Structures are given as structure tokens and as C-alpha cells.
């Protein structure tokens, strides 16, 4: 090899060997050996790419010798899978293709013997896209196309291996032509919205008939037609919890992320508009966002939205401003607050103490009224047993008995309504506590408000029974917090409907659609949740017994006596002070 230099270029899948000058037998043997090795390497590489197209053959010419002279008689040999030889030109090392490794064997002295020590050099030439040979550029593009084809095939394989069962042909929309969305929707999104409108409201709120059902349906359709933020949240919940038209799990996750990003951009843009950020539709959208995040398992994000909704209400005049939100949308906000919990309701200690006194008085009044109902019913029963032919007309028993007879039938043992309000055995978790606190408070407060009208009481109990019986078979994925349907929203709507239908509504003080102030519901629930577990259990047991205890046995009632009420108030105050101490930022924000 004296006086000669060789370059070995490892190219996949071909290997090219260029001999620069010389025709001696030793050089020829070395050339043959190198060709044999390159041919073996090419065969191995070609075997691994048997399913792909054969690569373009590379043709190289001798490089110039040192001193600028050209190689005389230099042979260029290219080895391909079919062992063919082609003449061509070779690019310089600076413009060679990406990934080429050159091994240069160079003798330090041209006239040295063949036993002289050679220097081994490795050079990795990475293309930067400049001065590339046309064949090299074409080969790189071809390799990229082949890689893309492979990735596409893999993607199709993955999609085919996990078949997606679609409910309908997504080429045609199944959305009711009379339903309109607040923004333009694709055909798959129209299917998702159709699924929401036909199934999800019953799963979240429960089922019923009559005016209440019509009100719930019309209000839902109205929100979908006008509130694009709510529509996007509904689609997000459906795709993440129920069904998705994306072919793979990764595509589904990307779709959910894209929806979430879009809805947050819309919410931020709307928040910057001072004139519309306090309107009913935006307060509802923020509250619905909290409810959706809660159902998707994002508790922390849900709390952020609930606090934002509470702050918007405070800017409107306080949390009591929820009473002024368009009916029944304000009830949806109340339901979200009860389900998720809302902190910061009382800014001052005096305000908290005032509210505690009001709650304690309500408990005393309602449980005393329930005791009197059962005492009168027990007295009437004893009179009938003693002399069934001569009831006492002056005792007033008939009036009280008429008031309690409807309740006795509605909450009789083994009825749907009895099962609905009866507490389950064992310890309740927080979600169940919130559900039962809200539902039992709403039912007992409505019955207390209707205590002077048998007609309204019976209408309310009939509507409540119908809703419970229709909602009992529903045990689906999307339900309001807790364990049972109908939800708090539907219970409150039934109470308002009974009040509106009352023929004696004009004789009652206040508007006909006001049974009680709805903000009292989540305030009561938060006060109970701030107390100890034992106190919550005592309160829940008492409110449940007011409904389920036998009307003829006052002794079956559970009471929250004054001592327990004092303990409850002390625990709430202690918790409130502890929260204020551990969160000085909130104290400073409230001006304390």
C-alpha cells in the first residue's frame, strides 16, 4: 500500500470503495478484499430492507491527489445488492450526504514501505443543506418519504388494532334540526351535543314530567343556543367521559386538550370585558366549568372556578345575588356550590355568628313543628281507637291530621321517597354528606314553607314522588354529586313549581315563586361541613327522621337539642378562625 491512499465510505445500504491511483497486484488484492467485505455488508443491509424499494446506486470518482493533480487511471467501483457497477461523479467531503462516515488510511511518507504505520481517521460529515449533490439530496428525500410511509402504516395498524365502536354514522348529523348551538360545530361535535341533550340532563338532574320537565328542557336548549362557553364545556365532558370519535387514545387526549385550551381562551377573553363579565350567562358558565371539572376528577381546578363564581356574585352585591339570576339557571349555580363546596362565604366573625343564630332557630322551629304534627296525629289515633263513632270536632285534630296524612303516605316505609331520604348505613363520605345535607334541608324547608296550605303540600309531595320514581332506575356515569337522583336542582324546581301553582299564593307574603332563599341552601351545607363528623351525623339523622318517622309516634323523632346546637356553633367558629389564621392572604383581601 506504499504511496497510495484508500477511502472507505459506509453508505446504507450500498458501500463504495474508491482506489486513488496504482495498479499493483497488492493493491488489487486489497481492493478485491474490500469489495468482498462491502458486498457482504450490502447484502446484510439489503436483507433488513427487503420490503422497501431498492435505494439509488451511488457513483463516485477519484478525489484529487495532493498537490492538485488528478488521479490517472483511477477506478471507481460501486457495490450494490445486485453487484452492478456504475460510473458517475462524487461530491466533496464538505458536501457529502448526511450520516456518511469516512475512514481514511493515509501514509505519512509516500515513498515509505508497505509496512509503514498508517494513521486512522474518522470523519462524520453531517449535511447542512448546502452544496449537496443532486443524487444525495434526492436520496435523503426518498428516505424521508419511506420513513413517513412506515409511520403511516404503523399508525394505521394501531388504529385497526383498537377498533372504535361508533354509535352512528358521523357523515350525517343526528342533532335535532330545531336545536341550535351557540357556535359552528362539526358533524362529530353535533353528535356529541345530541348525546348530551338526549341523555345527560336526566343523568345529572333526574327525570320528571309536567311543567318542571318542560322548564328544564327549554332552559337547557336556550343555554345551548346562546352560551358558547357552556357548549364547549359540555362537549369536553362528553368526549372525556362518554364517547369520542377519535381513532386512538392519543388522538382523543389531543382533542380534549384542544377543547380545554379553546374554552379557557374564551373565558379569559370574556372576563376582560367589564360590561359583560357580571352577566347571568357568564356567572353560569364559570359555575358550570367548576361542575364539569369536578365530574372529570379535577378537584383543584373545580375549586378555582367555584371561587371565581363566588367572586362574581360578590361583585354583583354578595352571594345572595344568586337569587336574581334567571330562573332556573340560578338553581344550577346553587347546585354547583353545594356539590363542590364554596369557601369564604362569611367575611366577618359577627356575620358568621348572625348566620349561626338563624340556622339554630330554623332547626328548633322545624323540629318542634314536626313533633306537634305527630303529637296531634297520635292524639287523633287514640280518640278513634277509644270511640270511633264520636270524633271530637272541637279538638282541631281533623285539620292537623289532614296536614300530616299526605306526608304519612308519601314517606311510608318501602316507598321510593322513603328510600330516597333514608340515610345509608355506615359512615358517609364528603360527597354523600353534601348531597344529603342539601336535599334534606331543601325538602324540610319546602314543607315548612307550605305548612299552611294542604293543597300546596300535596302538590309538592306528588311532584317529588314522581321525580324520585322516574329517576330511580337511572344509575349512569354522569350524575350530580352524591349517590341518588333527582338532584338538588330538580328538588328546588319542584318546590318553586308547587308555589306557583298554589291558588293561595296571593295571600302569602313575598313573590309567588319564592319558597325560600336559595342561597340559604349552600350556606347551611357549608356550616354543617365545617363541623365535626359526629355533629354532621346528628344533624343528618334529625332531618331524616323529621320525614321518615311514624306520624303516630313522636318518640321516633331524633332531635338536635340546645346543647348540640351550641357544640355545632362552637365547632363552626373554631374552624372559621383556624382557616383565617392559616390563610392570611384571604384575611388581608377581606380588609381585616
DOMARTOR-349306 format. One record per residue (C-alpha): residue in three letters; z, y, x. Coordinates in steps of 0.2 Angstrom, whole numbers, padded with zeros to 4 digits, always signed. Each point is the difference from the previous one (the first is absolute). Example, Ala and Ser with C-alpha at 12.3 -4.5 7.8 and 13.67 -1.06 7.14 Angstrom:
<rs>
ALA+0039-0022+0062/SER-0003+0017+0006/
</rs>
This chain:
<rs>
UNK+0000+0000+0000/UNK-0001+0011+0015/UNK-0008+0017-0003/UNK-0001-0003-0019/UNK+0010+0006-0015/UNK+0001-0009-0017/UNK+0006+0007-0017/UNK+0006-0011-0013/UNK+0000+0007-0018/UNK+0010-0009-0013/UNK-0008+0004-0017/UNK+0004-0008-0016/UNK-0009-0012-0004/UNK-0013+0002+0014/UNK+0004+0001+0019/UNK-0012+0008+0012/UNK-0001-0002+0019/UNK-0010+0012+0010/UNK-0004-0004+0018/UNK-0003+0016+0010/UNK-0012-0005+0014/UNK-0002-0016+0011/UNK-0009-0016-0001/UNK+0010-0012+0011/UNK+0004-0018-0006/UNK+0019+0004+0001/UNK-0003+0015-0012/UNK-0010-0011-0011/UNK+0013-0014-0001/UNK+0013+0014-0005/UNK-0011+0007-0013/UNK-0003-0018-0007/UNK+0019-0003-0001/UNK+0003+0017-0008/UNK-0014-0003-0013/UNK+0008-0017-0004/UNK+0017+0007-0002/UNK-0007+0014-0011/UNK-0010-0012-0011/UNK+0016-0010-0003/UNK+0009+0016-0005/UNK-0014+0005-0011/UNK+0000-0017-0009/UNK+0019+0001-0003/UNK-0001+0018-0007/UNK-0016-0005-0010/UNK+0010-0015-0008/UNK+0014+0012-0006/UNK-0013+0011-0008/UNK-0011-0014-0008/UNK+0001+0008-0017/UNK-0006+0017+0006/UNK-0017+0007+0005/UNK-0005-0003+0018/UNK+0003+0016+0010/UNK-0013+0010+0008/UNK-0005-0006+0017/UNK+0005+0012+0014/UNK-0013+0004+0014/UNK+0006+0008+0017/UNK-0010+0006+0015/UNK+0007+0001+0018/UNK+0011+0015+0004/UNK-0005+0011+0014/UNK+0005-0005+0018/UNK+0011+0011+0010/UNK-0009+0014+0007/UNK-0011+0003-0015/UNK-0013-0013+0004/UNK-0005-0012-0014/UNK+0002-0019+0001/UNK-0016-0009+0005/UNK-0004-0016-0008/UNK+0017+0000-0010/UNK+0000-0012-0014/UNK+0009+0003-0016/UNK+0006-0015-0010/UNK+0007+0000-0018/UNK+0008-0015-0007/UNK+0001-0002-0019/UNK+0005-0015-0011/UNK-0018-0006+0000/UNK-0002+0002+0019/UNK-0015+0012-0001/UNK-0003+0014+0013/UNK-0005+0017-0005/UNK-0005+0016+0011/UNK+0007+0017-0004/UNK+0010+0014+0007/UNK+0018+0002+0003/UNK+0011+0015-0003/UNK+0011+0008+0013/UNK+0019-0005+0001/UNK+0004+0017-0007/UNK-0010-0003-0015/UNK+0003-0019-0003/UNK+0006-0006-0016/UNK+0018-0001-0006/UNK+0010-0015+0006/UNK-0011-0005+0015/UNK+0010-0006+0015/UNK-0009+0001+0017/UNK+0006-0011+0015/UNK-0008+0007+0016/UNK+0000-0010+0016/UNK-0003+0012+0014/UNK-0001-0004+0019/UNK+0008+0014+0010/UNK-0013-0003+0014/UNK-0018-0004-0005/UNK-0004-0009+0016/UNK+0016-0010-0001/UNK+0000-0019-0001/UNK+0001-0010-0016/UNK+0018-0004+0004/UNK+0005+0019-0001/UNK+0014+0004-0012/UNK-0007+0008-0016/UNK+0009+0013-0011/UNK+0002-0004-0018/UNK-0001+0015-0012/UNK+0003+0000-0019/UNK-0008+0015-0010/UNK+0002+0002-0019/UNK-0013+0011-0007/UNK+0005+0007-0017/UNK-0014+0009-0009/UNK+0003+0018-0006/UNK-0015+0001-0010/UNK-0010+0009+0013/UNK-0015-0005+0010/UNK+0000-0017-0008/UNK-0015-0012+0002/UNK-0010-0002-0017/UNK+0003-0019+0001/UNK+0018+0002+0003/UNK+0002+0012-0014/UNK-0009-0011-0012/UNK+0010-0015+0005/UNK+0017+0009-0003/UNK-0006+0006-0017/UNK-0006-0018-0004/UNK+0017-0007+0005/UNK+0009+0013-0011/UNK-0011-0005-0015/UNK+0004-0018+0003/UNK+0019+0003+0001/UNK-0001+0010-0016/UNK-0009-0015-0008/UNK+0014-0011+0006/UNK+0013+0011-0007/UNK-0009+0002-0017/UNK-0001-0019-0001/UNK+0019-0002+0004/UNK+0004+0013-0013/UNK-0011-0009-0013/UNK+0008-0016+0005/UNK+0018+0007-0003/UNK-0005+0007-0016/UNK-0007-0016-0006/UNK+0015-0010+0006/UNK+0011+0010-0012/UNK-0009+0002-0016/UNK+0005+0014-0012/UNK+0001-0004-0018/UNK-0006+0015-0009/UNK+0005+0003-0019/UNK-0017+0007-0005/UNK-0017+0004+0007/UNK+0003+0017+0010/UNK-0018+0005-0003/UNK+0004+0006-0017/UNK+0015+0010-0006/UNK+0013-0007-0012/UNK+0008+0017-0003/UNK+0001+0005-0018/UNK-0014+0013-0002/UNK+0012+0011-0010/UNK+0012+0001+0015/UNK-0003+0013+0013/UNK+0007+0002+0017/UNK+0005+0016+0009/UNK-0012-0004+0014/UNK-0016-0009+0004/UNK+0004-0019+0002/UNK-0011-0014+0007/UNK-0003-0015-0010/UNK+0014-0011+0008/UNK+0012+0015-0002/UNK-0005+0000-0019/UNK+0005-0018-0001/UNK+0017+0004+0008/UNK+0003+0014-0012/UNK-0005-0011-0015/UNK+0012-0013+0006/UNK+0014+0013+0001/UNK-0004+0007-0018/UNK-0001-0017-0008/UNK+0015-0009+0008/UNK+0012+0011+0012/UNK+0007+0012-0013/UNK+0008-0014-0010/UNK+0006-0009+0016/UNK+0009+0016+0006/UNK+0006+0008-0017/UNK-0001-0015-0012/UNK-0009-0002-0017/UNK+0003+0006-0017/UNK-0010+0005-0016/UNK-0002+0015-0011/UNK+0001+0018+0005/UNK+0009-0003+0016/UNK-0014-0012+0006/UNK-0013+0013-0004/UNK+0010+0014+0009/UNK+0001-0011+0015/UNK-0018-0004+0000/UNK-0007+0017-0003/UNK+0012+0008+0013/UNK-0006-0012+0013/UNK-0018+0002-0004/UNK+0002+0019+0001/UNK+0009-0001+0017/UNK-0014-0011+0007/UNK-0013+0013-0006/UNK+0008+0015+0007/UNK+0011-0004+0015/UNK-0010-0007+0015/UNK+0016-0002+0011/UNK+0007-0012-0013/UNK-0016-0009-0001/UNK-0001-0003+0019/UNK+0018-0006+0000/UNK-0004-0013-0014/UNK-0015-0007+0009/UNK+0011-0001+0016/UNK+0013-0010-0009/UNK-0013-0012-0009/UNK-0009-0003+0016/UNK+0016-0004+0010/UNK+0009-0010-0013/UNK-0013-0008-0012/UNK-0018-0002+0005/UNK-0012+0007+0013/UNK-0019-0001+0001/UNK+0000+0001+0019/UNK-0007-0016+0009/UNK+0014-0002+0013/UNK+0018+0004+0002/UNK-0004+0012+0014/UNK-0012+0009-0012/UNK+0013+0001-0013/UNK+0013+0008+0011/UNK-0013+0013+0006/UNK-0004+0004-0018/UNK+0018+0002-0004/UNK+0003+0011+0015/UNK-0016+0011-0005/UNK+0007+0002-0018/UNK+0017+0005+0007/UNK-0007+0013+0012/UNK-0011+0007-0014/UNK+0014+0002-0013/UNK+0012+0008+0013/UNK-0013+0013+0005/UNK-0002+0004-0018/UNK+0018+0002-0003/UNK+0002+0011+0015/UNK-0014+0011-0005/UNK+0007+0002-0018/UNK+0017+0004+0007/UNK-0007+0014+0010/UNK-0005+0008-0017/UNK+0015+0010-0005/UNK-0007+0003-0018/UNK-0002-0018-0004/UNK+0013-0010+0010/UNK+0013+0002-0013/UNK-0011-0005-0015/UNK+0004-0016-0010/UNK-0014-0010+0006/UNK+0005+0002+0019/UNK+0018-0003-0003/UNK-0005-0016-0009/UNK-0012-0005+0014/UNK+0013+0002+0013/UNK+0012-0010-0010/UNK-0013-0014-0003/UNK-0003+0000+0018/UNK+0018-0005+0003/UNK-0001-0013-0013/UNK-0015-0008+0007/UNK+0007+0000+0018/UNK+0015-0008-0007/UNK-0010-0014-0008/UNK-0009-0003+0016/UNK+0016-0002+0009/UNK+0000+0017+0010/UNK+0018+0005-0005/UNK+0001+0014+0013/UNK-0017+0008-0005/UNK+0006-0002-0018/UNK+0015+0010+0003/UNK-0010+0014+0008/UNK-0010+0002-0015/UNK+0015-0001-0012/UNK+0008+0014+0010/UNK-0016+0010-0001/UNK+0000-0002-0019/UNK+0018+0006-0001/UNK-0004+0015+0010/UNK-0014+0005-0011/UNK+0011-0001-0015/UNK+0013+0010+0009/UNK-0013+0014+0003/UNK-0004-0001-0019/UNK+0018+0004-0004/UNK+0010-0016+0004/UNK-0002-0018-0004/UNK+0003+0003-0018/UNK-0017+0008+0000/UNK-0007-0018-0002/UNK+0004+0002-0018/UNK-0015+0013-0001/UNK-0013-0012+0007/UNK-0013-0005-0012/UNK+0006-0015-0011/UNK+0000-0014+0005/UNK-0004+0004+0018/UNK+0017+0007+0003/UNK+0007-0017-0005/UNK-0010-0008+0014/UNK+0008+0011+0013/UNK+0017-0005-0007/UNK-0004-0018+0002/UNK-0006+0003+0018/UNK+0017+0009+0004/UNK+0010-0014-0008/UNK-0010-0014+0009/UNK+0000+0007+0017/UNK+0016+0011+0000/UNK+0000+0019+0003/UNK+0013+0008+0012/UNK+0005+0018+0000/UNK+0002+0003-0018/UNK+0017+0010+0001/UNK+0000+0014+0013/UNK+0018+0005-0003/UNK+0017-0009-0002/UNK+0004+0009-0015/UNK-0017-0005-0008/UNK+0004-0018+0004/UNK+0017+0001-0008/UNK-0007+0008-0016/UNK-0013-0014-0002/UNK+0014-0013+0003/UNK+0010+0007-0014/UNK-0015+0000-0012/UNK-0004-0019+0005/UNK+0018-0005-0003/UNK+0001+0009-0017/UNK-0016-0009-0005/UNK+0007-0017+0005/UNK+0016+0003-0010/UNK-0009+0006-0016/UNK-0013-0014+0000/UNK+0013-0014+0003/UNK+0011+0007-0013/UNK-0014+0001-0013/UNK-0004-0018+0003/UNK+0018-0005-0002/UNK+0001+0009-0017/UNK-0016-0009-0006/UNK+0007-0017+0004/UNK+0017+0005-0007/UNK-0008+0005-0017/UNK-0011-0015+0000/UNK+0015-0011+0003/UNK+0009+0008-0014/UNK-0014-0002-0012/UNK-0002-0018+0005/UNK+0019-0003-0004/UNK-0002+0008-0017/UNK-0014-0011-0005/UNK+0009-0015+0006/UNK+0015+0005-0010/UNK-0008+0005-0016/UNK-0019-0001+0000/UNK-0002+0006-0018/UNK+0009+0016+0003/UNK-0005+0010+0015/UNK+0009+0017+0002/UNK-0012+0014-0004/UNK+0011+0013+0007/UNK+0003-0007+0017/UNK-0016+0006+0007/UNK-0004-0017+0007/UNK-0017-0002-0008/UNK-0007+0015+0009/UNK+0007-0006+0017/UNK-0006-0017-0003/UNK-0017+0006-0005/UNK-0001+0009+0017/UNK+0005-0015+0010/UNK-0009-0014-0009/UNK-0017+0004+0008/UNK+0008+0000+0017/UNK+0008-0017-0004/UNK-0016-0008-0004/UNK-0010+0008+0014/UNK+0012-0005+0014/UNK+0005-0017-0008/UNK+0002-0014+0013/UNK-0016-0009+0005/UNK-0011+0015-0005/UNK-0013+0008+0012/UNK+0010+0016+0000/UNK+0016-0009+0004/UNK-0008-0008+0015/UNK-0007+0016+0005/UNK+0017+0010+0001/UNK+0011-0015+0006/UNK+0004+0001+0018/UNK-0005-0015+0011/UNK+0013-0010+0008/UNK+0005+0003+0018/UNK-0001+0016+0010/UNK-0014+0012-0003/UNK-0011+0008+0014/UNK-0003+0018+0000/UNK-0017-0001-0009/UNK+0008-0010-0014/UNK+0015+0012-0001/UNK-0012+0015-0002/UNK-0010-0008-0013/UNK+0015-0005-0011/UNK+0009+0016+0003/UNK-0015+0010-0006/UNK-0004-0011-0015/UNK+0018-0003-0007/UNK+0003+0019+0002/UNK-0016+0004-0009/UNK+0003-0012-0015/UNK+0018+0005-0002/UNK-0004+0018+0001/UNK-0014-0002-0013/UNK+0012-0009-0012/UNK+0013+0013+0002/UNK-0012+0014-0004/UNK-0006-0010-0015/UNK+0017-0004-0007/UNK-0001+0011-0015/UNK-0017-0007-0006/UNK-0001-0018-0005/UNK-0019+0002-0002/UNK-0003+0006+0017/UNK+0012-0013+0008/UNK-0010-0014-0009/UNK-0017+0007+0005/UNK+0006+0002+0018/UNK+0007-0018+0000/UNK-0016-0007-0008/UNK-0011+0009+0013/UNK+0011-0006+0014/UNK+0000-0018-0006/UNK-0019+0000-0002/UNK-0002+0006+0018/UNK+0012-0013+0007/UNK-0008-0014-0009/UNK-0018+0005+0005/UNK+0005+0003+0018/UNK+0010-0016+0003/UNK-0014-0011+0004/UNK-0006+0012+0014/UNK+0006-0005+0017/UNK-0014+0007+0011/UNK-0001+0008+0017/UNK+0001+0018-0004/UNK+0016+0004-0010/UNK+0012+0014+0000/UNK+0015-0002+0011/UNK+0013-0012-0006/UNK-0003-0017-0008/UNK-0006+0003-0018/UNK-0012+0009-0012/UNK-0002+0012-0009/UNK+0004+0013+0013/UNK+0011+0016-0002/UNK-0016+0010-0004/UNK-0004-0011-0015/UNK+0019+0001-0006/UNK+0000+0019+0001/UNK-0017+0001-0009/UNK+0006-0011-0014/UNK+0016+0011-0002/UNK-0011+0016-0001/UNK-0012-0008-0012/UNK+0015-0005-0012/UNK+0007+0018+0001/UNK-0017+0007-0005/UNK-0002-0012-0014/UNK+0017+0004-0007/UNK-0001+0008-0017/UNK+0017+0009+0004/UNK-0006+0007+0016/UNK+0000+0018-0007/UNK+0019-0001-0003/UNK+0004-0005+0018/UNK+0002+0014+0013/UNK-0013+0002+0013/UNK-0018-0005+0001/UNK-0005-0016-0010/UNK-0007-0008+0016/UNK+0017+0002+0009/UNK+0011-0015-0001/UNK+0009+0004+0016/UNK-0004+0009+0016/UNK-0010-0012+0011/UNK+0007+0007+0016/UNK+0017-0007-0005/UNK-0007-0018+0003/UNK-0004+0001+0018/UNK+0016+0010+0003/UNK+0011-0013-0008/UNK-0009-0014+0010/UNK+0003+0010+0016/UNK+0018+0002-0004/UNK+0003-0018-0003/UNK-0010-0005+0016/UNK+0011+0012+0010/UNK+0016-0010-0005/UNK+0006-0017+0006/UNK-0008-0016-0005/UNK+0016-0005-0011/UNK-0001+0017-0009/UNK-0018-0003-0004/UNK+0003-0017-0006/UNK+0014+0007-0012/UNK-0012+0013-0007/UNK-0014-0012-0002/UNK+0011-0013-0009/UNK+0007+0014-0012/UNK-0017+0007-0005/UNK-0007-0018-0003/UNK+0015-0005-0010/UNK-0002+0016-0011/UNK-0017-0008-0006/UNK+0003-0019+0001/UNK+0018-0002-0006/UNK+0003-0007-0017/UNK+0001+0014-0013/UNK+0015-0009-0008/UNK+0011-0002+0016/UNK+0004+0016+0008/UNK+0010-0009+0013/UNK-0016-0006+0008/UNK-0004+0017+0006/UNK+0002+0004+0018/UNK+0007+0018+0004/UNK+0000+0012+0014/UNK+0017+0007-0002/UNK+0006+0017+0007/UNK+0006-0008+0016/UNK-0017-0008+0004/UNK-0008+0017-0004/UNK+0011+0009+0012/UNK-0004-0014+0014/UNK-0019+0002-0004/UNK+0001+0019+0002/UNK+0010-0001+0016/UNK-0013-0012+0008/UNK-0014+0011-0005/UNK+0008+0015+0008/UNK+0004-0009+0015/UNK-0018-0006+0002/UNK-0007+0017-0003/UNK+0012+0008+0013/UNK-0005-0014+0013/UNK-0018+0003-0003/UNK+0001+0018+0003/UNK+0010-0002+0016/UNK-0012-0013+0007/UNK-0015+0011-0005/UNK+0004+0018+0006/UNK-0019+0005-0002/UNK+0001-0003-0018/UNK+0016+0011-0001/UNK-0008+0014+0009/UNK-0015-0001-0011/UNK+0010+0002-0015/UNK+0008+0015+0006/UNK+0018-0007+0004/
</rs>
